[in-house]
């Protein structure tokens, strides 16, 4: 493990060496997806690969909204095997990250990651049916969504309402929404849908070239 010099990024809980992003490893000695571990001033950090995480890509490209804090309660929709969710858990080390995943195969891998980080709660559920996990989550300040299917904006709005969330981030995949439309049109339609749900869209941020035909929509209640 190399000794590096890291400095805090403007986003609380995220660090940089001037080129790469890192989070402080809340499960020292463990890797989630083969990421690089470094030590700085006696503290272990994990590289946050912006080519494997849409949230990291958003920060790397200059996105300016990052509502996560050390104590945040986060509802993460579409956690998959836990790559990005584990970094969010590193940031929200004294909070809780509720990880919703529908695929049993991905969920098995997610459970292993959650066993290493006690502030991650794995939930096998359908993100379109928040009432099914309401009794576990109860409330969340932030909803982060990476669900590649139709009606992505509506799923976010429904979950933000259900859990009284003040912040939402939607990693929108245009080709999963409608392959017949230009991505810019899909992004515009998603924005309109969120605004019709009485949510404020603060930013629509394209994630090219790291994530083709994706955008991060930053939403407030």
C-alpha positions as a printed Julia matrix, in Angstrom:
221×3 Matrix{Float64}:
   0.0     0.0     0.0
   1.53    3.26   -1.13
   1.95    6.37    1.02
   0.2     9.28   -0.73
  -0.53   12.93   -0.05
  -4.27   13.52   -0.16
  -6.24   16.71    0.27
  -9.96   17.13    0.97
 -12.14   17.75   -2.06
 -14.87   20.4    -1.7
 -17.33   17.49   -1.31
 -17.26   16.54    2.36
 -15.76   13.09    2.94
 -14.09   12.89   -0.49
 -10.35   13.34   -1.03
  -8.01   13.72   -3.99
  -4.35   13.37   -4.93
  -4.89   15.89   -7.7
  -5.94   13.25  -10.22
  -7.92   10.5    -8.51
 -10.74   10.52   -5.95
 -10.7     8.66   -2.63
 -12.85    7.97    0.41
 -11.57    7.05    3.84
 -11.84    3.28    4.17
 -14.38    2.52    6.89
 -13.39   -1.18    6.72
  -9.59   -0.96    6.73
  -7.75   -3.63    4.79
 -10.74   -4.56    2.63
 -11.43   -3.91   -1.04
 -14.86   -4.05   -2.67
 -13.98   -4.17   -6.39
 -10.2    -4.43   -6.51
  -9.71   -0.7    -5.94
  -6.35    0.78   -4.96
  -5.71    1.33   -1.25
  -3.38    4.11   -0.12
  -2.2     5.44    3.21
  -1.93    9.11    4.09
  -0.96   10.36    7.54
  -1.61    6.92    8.97
  -5.14    6.66    7.54
  -6.21    4.21    4.86
  -8.17    5.43    1.82
  -9.81    3.66   -1.11
  -9.6     4.98   -4.65
 -13.06    5.86   -5.95
 -12.9     4.9    -9.6
 -14.81    7.46  -11.68
 -15.02    4.97  -14.54
 -16.93    2.5   -12.4
 -19.14    4.85  -10.4
 -21.56    7.41  -11.81
 -21.43    9.47   -8.64
 -17.63    9.6    -8.8
 -17.85   10.49  -12.51
 -20.16   13.36  -11.61
 -17.64   14.72   -9.1
 -14.69   14.14  -11.42
 -16.41   16.09  -14.21
 -17.09   19.06  -11.95
 -20.53   18.43  -10.46
 -21.19   20.75   -7.53
 -23.96   19.12   -5.5
 -23.04   16.54   -2.86
 -25.52   16.48    0.03
 -23.95   13.51    1.84
 -22.56   14.09    5.34
 -21.05   11.93    8.04
 -24.46   11.31    9.63
 -26.77   11.13    6.57
 -29.52    8.53    6.24
 -29.39    7.51    2.58
 -31.79    5.4     0.56
 -29.77    3.92   -2.29
 -31.93    2.51   -5.09
 -30.21    0.04   -7.4
 -27.2    -0.71   -5.21
 -26.13   -3.68   -7.39
 -23.05   -5.33   -5.84
 -22.24   -2.31   -3.69
 -19.45   -0.52   -5.58
 -20.7     3.07   -5.24
 -22.81    2.34   -2.17
 -19.68    1.33   -0.26
 -18.07    4.69   -0.98
 -21.23    6.48    0.12
 -21.05    4.41    3.32
 -17.44    5.55    3.8
 -18.62    9.17    3.61
 -21.7     8.62    5.81
 -19.7     6.65    8.35
 -21.96    7.58   11.29
 -25.15    7.45    9.26
 -26.95    4.64    7.45
 -27.09    3.6     3.8
 -30.16    1.49    3.0
 -29.25   -0.49   -0.13
 -32.17   -1.59   -2.32
 -31.4    -4.23   -4.96
 -33.83   -6.33   -7.01
 -31.47   -8.87   -8.59
 -30.84  -11.9    -6.31
 -27.44  -12.47   -7.91
 -26.23   -8.91   -7.29
 -27.83   -8.97   -3.86
 -25.68  -11.9    -2.76
 -22.55   -9.88   -3.56
 -24.07   -6.81   -1.9
 -24.66   -8.7     1.34
 -20.95   -9.57    1.52
 -20.04   -5.89    1.19
 -22.61   -4.9     3.82
 -21.13   -7.4     6.26
 -17.89   -5.39    6.11
 -19.62   -2.05    6.71
 -22.13   -2.04    9.53
 -23.78    1.19    8.35
 -24.94   -0.53    5.11
 -28.3    -2.31    5.24
 -29.03   -4.68    2.31
 -32.69   -4.97    1.27
 -33.88   -7.28   -1.52
 -36.79   -5.31   -2.96
 -38.31   -3.57   -5.97
 -37.54    0.18   -6.03
 -40.92    0.83   -7.66
 -42.64   -0.4    -4.47
 -41.27    1.68   -1.58
 -44.1     0.64    0.73
 -42.5    -2.81    0.85
 -39.39   -1.5     2.63
 -40.92    1.47    4.43
 -40.93   -0.42    7.75
 -37.15   -0.89    7.55
 -36.06    2.5     6.21
 -38.72    4.71    7.85
 -37.12    8.01    6.78
 -34.19    9.12    4.62
 -32.65   12.53    4.01
 -31.23   11.58    0.61
 -32.4     9.25   -2.16
 -29.7     8.18   -4.6
 -30.97    6.22   -7.6
 -29.2     4.13  -10.23
 -31.99    1.94  -11.61
 -31.72    1.2   -15.33
 -35.36    0.85  -16.4
 -38.29    2.92  -17.6
 -39.9     5.66  -15.53
 -36.71    6.48  -13.64
 -37.87    9.99  -12.7
 -41.17    8.7   -11.36
 -39.38    6.1    -9.24
 -37.23    8.79   -7.66
 -40.2    11.07   -7.0
 -42.21    8.24   -5.43
 -39.4     7.29   -3.08
 -38.63   10.88   -2.11
 -42.26   11.37   -1.16
 -42.49    8.07    0.72
 -39.45    8.8     2.88
 -39.73   12.61    3.16
 -36.31   13.04    1.54
 -34.97   16.56    1.07
 -32.37   15.62   -1.56
 -32.37   13.31   -4.55
 -29.75   12.3    -7.1
 -30.81   10.38  -10.19
 -28.19    8.69  -12.36
 -30.4     8.6   -15.44
 -29.64    6.11  -18.23
 -31.27    7.46  -21.39
 -31.2     4.18  -23.36
 -33.05    2.36  -20.59
 -35.77    5.0   -20.64
 -36.39    5.2   -24.41
 -33.97    4.0   -27.12
 -35.91    5.9   -29.82
 -35.21    9.35  -28.38
 -32.06   11.43  -28.23
 -30.53   11.37  -24.74
 -30.97   15.15  -24.44
 -34.71   14.71  -25.01
 -34.89   11.95  -22.39
 -33.09   14.17  -19.88
 -35.45   17.06  -20.63
 -38.5    14.81  -20.24
 -37.21   13.48  -16.92
 -36.73   17.02  -15.67
 -40.29   17.91  -16.63
 -41.61   14.8   -14.91
 -39.81   15.66  -11.67
 -41.02   19.24  -11.78
 -44.59   18.02  -12.33
 -44.1    16.01   -9.13
 -43.41   19.32   -7.33
 -39.67   18.68   -7.05
 -36.99   21.24   -7.81
 -34.33   20.18  -10.34
 -31.12   22.0    -9.45
 -28.91   20.44  -12.1
 -28.94   18.15  -15.14
 -25.33   17.14  -15.62
 -24.17   14.94  -18.53
 -21.73   12.19  -17.53
 -20.01   11.77  -20.9
 -17.35   10.62  -21.62
 -17.22    8.35  -18.56
 -20.86    7.19  -18.78
 -22.28    7.42  -22.3
 -25.86    8.68  -22.59
 -26.15    9.22  -18.83
 -26.89   12.34  -16.81
 -27.0    13.11  -13.12
 -30.16   14.94  -12.1
 -29.85   16.75   -8.78
 -33.22   17.23   -7.1
 -34.53   19.03   -4.05
 -37.87   18.68   -2.29
